[in-house]
Amino acid sequence: MPKNGDDKMSGLQKAAVLLITLGPERSAGIFKHLKEEEIEDLTLEIANTRSVTPQAKEDVINEFYELCLAQQYIAEGGISYAKELLEHALGNEKAVEIIGKLTSSLQVKPFEFIRKTDAAQLLNFIQDEHPQTIALILSYLPAAQAASIISALPPDRQADVTRRIAVMDRTSPDVIKEVEKVLETKLASLVTQDYTIIGGVDAVVDILNTVDRGTEKHIMESLEIEEPELADEIRKKMFVFEDILLLDDRAIQRVLRDVDNNDLAIALKSTNEQVQSAIFNNMSKRLAVMIKEDMEFMGPVRMKDVEEAQQKIVNIIRKLEDAGEIVISRGGGDEIIV
């Protein structure tokens, strides 16, 4: 361990000193958020650290605090905002040094600045951009924010943007930088040089599970015509059996009227107690007892059979929703009115 201040310490050594200074309880909480390889490296470094001077501890803690402060400022208002606040607090030279460390060692998400922008304002900002640009931006936004924007796009653009998000895989940092310049953000210098995995089917599923049913239906119908295999993959991941908890009691009761009791018994074999309770609480006690007995006496069931039974019930739920007989809670009320 270097003895002359923290300038000669490696990042790993500084991290070890920080954890030693924080103590075992706080360090254990930090370890929960690290990768296995990182934990091994840090544990080894801590074990090899014989002594740490009070000055080294103080220097590392101060540097850690300054970096955390800078990252918070960046998240709140972008790089220029962070630099301005740090200059006031620490002086120009120190501010430049801290920002430099952040850009080289911390991964700040692209488009972080616009994540805090009002959805309606952001829509006005990007709605005239190319669909691929919109798809790239929405891939970095929280699902609820992205869903609000997709819902407000013209119908012919909704499916196009959704498809582009679904097939998006890795985007070059150069492309991201160019898009950020177009949007006049000031985060381009913070984009890491690694190719970033974004978008994909899971991102689309999160968005479509949040938009209103009308928007979702239009997008899926368009995708079924243009990309049937992609549409099928998305549909399989959308509403799963456990999502029955999104239904109110009256809706569950309506669904159960159309469900075969044998399918229900098989479907409930691998579900958690919360789902089972939601089902059993919405049927007669006699029927609940009968289905529980069926589940007990049928013995082991293949997972494939369980999934097929659950899918049958999911299909019933979707048909009833299409017919307007039940409503799936989607966190509505977020539509943008323009």
N, C-alpha and C positions, 0 to 999 in steps of 0.2 A: 504493500500500500504506500503510495507516494506520501511524503511527509510535508512537502512544501506547498501548502494550499491545495486547492482542488483543480487547478489548471491542467496538471499533468495526469489527472485521473481519467480513466476510460469511462464511457457511459455505464458499463456494467459495474465498475467499481463505485461510481456515484450512486447507482441504484442500490447497491449493497449497503453503503453507508446510510442512505436514506432509511432503508428498512430497519437497520440496526438502531438508528436514532428514534424511529417511531415506536419501537418495541414490538414484542411478539404478538400481542392481540391485534393491533392495527395492521401489522404486516400480514397476518393470517388472512385478514379481510381483503387485502390487496392481492394476495396469491390466488384467490378465488377467480379473479378476472384475467389471469395470465395463462398462456399456453404451457403445456407440460414441459416443453423444451426450455422455455424461459424460466420456469420454476427451478428446473435442474441447474441451469447456469447460475442463477442467483443464489441458490442454496450452497453450491460449491464455492462461489465467491465469498459468501458470508462466512463459511467454514474456514476459508483461508485468510480471513482478515483477523490479524492478531490484535491490533490496537488502532484506535482512531482518535486523533487529537480533537479537542473541543473546537479549535478553529476550523478543522476540516468539516466537522458536523455542521457548524454554523454556516459555512460557505455553501455546502450542498443544500441545506434547508432553504437558504435564501434564493439560490438558483431555482430550486423546485417551485418555490412560491411565485417567483417572477414569471416563470414559464406558464404556470397555471393561470396567473392573472392575465397574461397576454392572450392565452387561448380563449379565456372567457370574453375578453374585449373583442377578439376576432369574431367569435360566434354572435356577439351582440350587434356589431356594426361594420365588420370587415377589417381588412388589413390597415387601411388608412386611419380608421377610427382608433384601432388598437395602438398604432404608432403614436398618434397624437396624445392619447391618454398616458402612455408610457413616457413620452418626452416630458410631459408636465410633472410626472411623479419621479422619474429617475434621470432625466436629462437625455439629450439627443444621442450621445454615443452609446449609452447603455440600452436605450430603446432599440437602436439599430442592431446591436449585438443580440438582444433577446429575439427580435423578429427573425434574424438570420438563423438562430438556433432552431426556431420553430419550423422554418421553411425547409431545413435540411433534416430534421429528426422527427418531427411530428406530422402525422397524416391528417390534414384538415380536409374534410370532405368538400369536393367541388360543389358549387352553388349553395354553400352553407348560408350565405347572406340572404338568398331569396327564400330560404326555408321559413324565415320569419316575416316574409312579406304577405300581406293580406291576399287571399285567394283571388278576389275580384280584381285587385290591382295587377296581380301577376298574370291573370288571364288577358287583360288588356295589353300587357307587356309582351306576351309571347304568341297570341292567337294568330298573328299574321306571319309567323315564322314557318319554315319548312316543316312538314310533319316529322321528319327525322330529328330535327332540332328539338321540337316539342317533346318527342319520345325520350330523347336523351335527358332533358331537364326533368321530366316527370319521373324518370327512373331513380333520380336521386332524392325525390321528395317523399315525405310520409304518405302512406296509402290514402289517408283521409283527404289530404290536401290535393293529391293527384286525382283522386276520384271526383272532387268538386270541380276541378278544371276540365276533366274529360267530359263530365256531364254537361258542361256549358259550351263545349265546342259544337260546331255545326255537325249534324248527323253523319254527313259523308266523311267527315274527318275523324270522328270518334273511332270507327273500326280501323281506319288506316293507322292512326297513332297507336292504338292498342296492339295491332299486329306487329308494328315496328318494335314496341317494347318487348313483346314476347320473343321475337327472334334475335333481339340484341344480346350479345354475349360479352365481348371484350371491346373496349373503346380506347383508342390511342390517346395518350395524354395530350398530344398535339391537337387532336380534334376537340377535346374538351377545352383546351386553352382558347382555341379559335371561337368556340361557341360562347365562352365567357366574355371574350372581347366584344362580340356582337351584342351581348346583353349588357355591356358596360359594367360588369362586375369587376371587382378588384381582387379576385381570388386566384387569378391565373398562376401567379408565382408560387402558390401553395400546392399546386397539383403535383403529386408524387410522380416519379418517373416509371413506376410500375404500371403495367396495364391493369385496368380496373374492371372487375367482373360486376356487371350491373344488369338490370332488366331481367329477362327470362320469364318463363311461364309463371313461376311463383309470384313475381312482382305483379303480373297481370291479374292473377287470382286475388291477391290482396286488394287491388283496385276495384275489380268487378264485384267483389263481395261487399264493397262499400258504396258503390253508386246505386242509384235508384233502379228498380226492376225494369222500367221502360228503357233506360239507357243500356243496361246490361243485355236485355233481349235483342235490341237493335244491333249492338256490337257482335253478339254471338251469331245472330242470323247472317250478318255480313261475312263473318269469318268462316261460317260453315260453307258458304258459296265459294269464297276465295281460297281458304286454307282449311279444308275439312279435317285433316289429320291434326292440325294445330288446335282447331276448335274442340275436337274430341279430347285432346290432352288437357286443355284448360277446363272443360266441363267436368272431367273426372276429379279434378282437384278442388272444385269450387265448394259446393255444399256437401259436407260429409255428415255421416249419421249423427255424430256427437253434436252437430249444430242444431239438433232438435231442441236444444236448450234455448235457442233464439225464438222459439214459438211460445205464445201464451197458452194458458190452459185450454181455452176454447178451441184453438187451432190444433193442439195435440189431440183433443177428443175427436175433432173432425177427421184427422188423419187416421186415427185408430179404427174408425168405422170402415175404412177401405183396406185395412191391413189384415192379411191372413195370420191367425194366431200362431201357427207353426213357424211362419217366417219371423214373427216377432220374437218368439222364444229363442230361435237360433241367433237372431240379430243381437239380442241382449246378452249373449254368453260372454262376450269379451268387452263389454262396456263398463264404465265406472259407475259407482253408486249414485252419483248425481243424475246421470242419464236414466238409470233404472228407476230412481225415485220419481223423476218427472213423468215417466211412462205410467208406473203403477198408481201414482196419485190421481191419474186422470181416467181410471177405469174402475169398475165395481170391485169390491173386495173379493168377491167370489172368483171373478175372472183373473184377478191378480194372483190369487192363491193357485189357481189352475195352471197359469203360465209359469209360475215359479216352480211348481212340481214338474212340469214338462222339462224345464231347464235342468232340474236336478236329475231326473231319470233318463234323459237322453244321452248322458255320458259325454265323453270327449267329442268335440266337433272340429272338423277341419277348418282352418282359418279361411280357406277359399269359400267354403259354404257360408261362413259367417259374413264375409264380405259381400257375397251375392245376395244374401237375405237383407243386409243393410242397404245395398244399392236399390233393391226393389222398393224399400220404404222411402228412400230418398227420391226415387222417381215419382212415387205417389205424391210426395210433398211438393215437388216442382210442378206437377200437373195441377194440383189444387191451387198453387200460387198463380199459375198462368190463368186459371179459370176465375181468379179473384175471390176464391172461397176462404183462403187463409192469407195471412201477411207474415213475411219473415222480417224480423227486426233488423234493419241495416244501418242503424244510426243516422236516420234521415234528417231532413231539415237543413242540410248543408249545401243545397243547390245554390248556384250563383244566379242571380237575376240581373240581366243586362238589358 
